[in-house]
Amino acid sequence: QVQLVESGGGLVLAGGSLRLSCAASGRTFGAYAMGWLRQAPGKEREFLAAISWNGAITNYADSVKGRFTISRDNAKNTVYLQMNDLKPEDTAVYYCAAGTSVSRIYSDNYASIDSWGQGTQVTVSS
């Protein structure tokens, strides 16, 4: 498994942008698919985006497609989530996750995710 630490969250006005980062420890980062999920108060955890080990495959939830972009830098053991045109409904705790494939990030009610970060708060003010 890898250990994951998110950063980059904060308070932003509606229409603004943030870039989240997730730093992974361990030499196996490059073998994992990575993803981002979020959980708003009183709501279930929601898949946002995933990327394959080499970046060739990405998958996005409809709710963020066209606004959020996932990317990774295997040399830095880091995965990113660029978030543009943020809306108040994007307010949530954002989690980084690692799995053995892209589909394991978003399927099976997230039970197949191998590792989770501790989360970073994103608050979008109107």
C-alpha positions as CSV (number, residue, x, y, z in Angstrom):
1,Q,0.0,0.0,0.0
2,V,0.9,3.6,-0.3
3,Q,0.4,6.4,2.2
4,L,-1.4,9.5,0.8
5,V,-1.4,13.1,2.0
6,E,-3.6,15.7,0.4
7,S,-3.0,19.4,0.3
8,G,-4.3,22.5,-1.5
9,G,-7.7,22.8,-0.1
10,G,-9.1,26.1,1.2
11,L,-11.7,28.7,0.8
12,V,-12.5,30.1,-2.7
13,L,-15.2,32.2,-4.2
14,A,-17.6,30.7,-6.7
15,G,-16.1,30.7,-10.2
16,G,-12.6,30.4,-8.8
17,S,-10.0,27.6,-9.1
18,L,-8.0,25.4,-6.8
19,R,-5.4,22.7,-7.4
20,L,-5.3,19.8,-5.0
21,S,-2.2,17.7,-4.6
22,C,-1.8,14.2,-3.2
23,A,1.7,13.1,-2.3
24,A,2.3,9.4,-2.0
25,S,5.0,7.6,-0.1
26,G,6.4,4.3,-1.2
27,R,8.2,3.2,-4.3
28,T,5.1,1.5,-5.8
29,F,3.2,4.8,-6.6
30,G,3.7,4.3,-10.3
31,A,1.9,0.9,-10.2
32,Y,-1.3,2.4,-8.8
33,A,-4.3,4.0,-10.5
34,M,-5.2,7.1,-8.5
35,G,-8.4,8.9,-7.9
36,W,-10.2,11.7,-6.2
37,L,-13.5,11.5,-4.3
38,R,-15.3,13.9,-2.0
39,Q,-17.9,13.9,0.7
40,A,-20.1,16.8,1.6
41,P,-21.8,17.0,5.0
42,G,-24.8,14.7,5.2
43,K,-24.1,13.2,1.8
44,E,-22.5,10.0,0.6
45,R,-18.9,9.8,-0.7
46,E,-18.8,10.7,-4.4
47,F,-16.4,9.6,-7.1
48,L,-14.9,12.5,-9.0
49,A,-12.0,11.4,-11.2
50,A,-9.5,8.6,-11.7
51,I,-6.3,8.2,-13.7
52,S,-4.4,5.0,-14.7
53,W,-0.9,4.3,-13.6
54,N,0.6,5.8,-16.8
55,G,-1.9,8.6,-17.3
56,A,-3.3,7.1,-20.5
57,I,-6.8,6.5,-19.1
58,T,-8.9,9.0,-17.2
59,N,-12.5,8.8,-16.0
60,Y,-14.7,11.6,-14.7
61,A,-18.0,11.9,-13.0
62,D,-20.5,13.8,-15.0
63,S,-20.8,16.4,-12.2
64,V,-17.2,17.6,-12.8
65,K,-16.5,16.7,-16.4
66,G,-15.2,19.8,-18.2
67,R,-14.4,21.6,-15.0
68,F,-12.0,19.3,-13.1
69,T,-8.8,17.7,-14.5
70,I,-6.8,14.9,-12.9
71,S,-3.2,14.4,-13.7
72,R,-0.2,12.7,-12.2
73,D,3.6,13.0,-12.0
74,N,5.1,9.7,-11.3
75,A,8.6,11.2,-10.8
76,K,7.2,13.2,-7.9
77,N,4.9,10.5,-6.6
78,T,2.0,13.1,-6.8
79,V,-1.4,13.2,-8.3
80,Y,-3.3,16.5,-8.9
81,L,-6.8,17.7,-9.3
82,Q,-7.2,21.0,-11.0
83,M,-10.7,22.4,-10.2
84,N,-12.0,25.3,-12.3
85,D,-15.3,27.2,-12.2
86,L,-16.0,26.1,-8.7
87,K,-19.6,26.1,-7.3
88,P,-20.9,26.2,-3.8
89,E,-22.1,22.7,-4.3
90,D,-18.5,21.6,-4.7
91,T,-17.9,22.3,-1.0
92,A,-16.8,19.0,0.6
93,V,-13.9,17.1,2.0
94,Y,-11.8,15.9,-0.9
95,Y,-10.0,12.6,-0.6
96,C,-7.2,11.0,-2.7
97,A,-7.3,7.3,-3.3
98,A,-5.2,4.5,-4.8
99,G,-6.3,1.3,-6.4
100,T,-5.0,-1.4,-8.8
101,S,-7.1,0.0,-11.7
102,V,-9.2,2.9,-12.7
103,S,-12.4,0.9,-12.4
104,R,-11.5,-0.2,-8.8
105,I,-11.5,3.5,-7.9
106,Y,-15.1,4.2,-8.8
107,S,-16.8,0.8,-8.6
108,D,-17.9,-1.6,-5.9
109,N,-19.0,1.3,-3.7
110,Y,-15.3,2.1,-3.3
111,A,-14.7,-1.1,-1.4
112,S,-11.8,-2.0,-3.7
113,I,-9.8,1.1,-3.0
114,D,-6.5,0.1,-1.4
115,S,-5.5,3.4,0.2
116,W,-7.1,6.6,1.3
117,G,-5.7,10.0,2.2
118,Q,-6.9,11.9,5.3
119,G,-8.8,14.5,3.2
120,T,-8.6,18.2,2.6
121,Q,-11.5,20.7,3.0
122,V,-12.7,22.7,0.0
123,T,-15.2,25.5,0.7
124,V,-16.7,27.4,-2.1
125,S,-18.4,30.6,-1.1
126,S,-21.1,32.4,-3.1
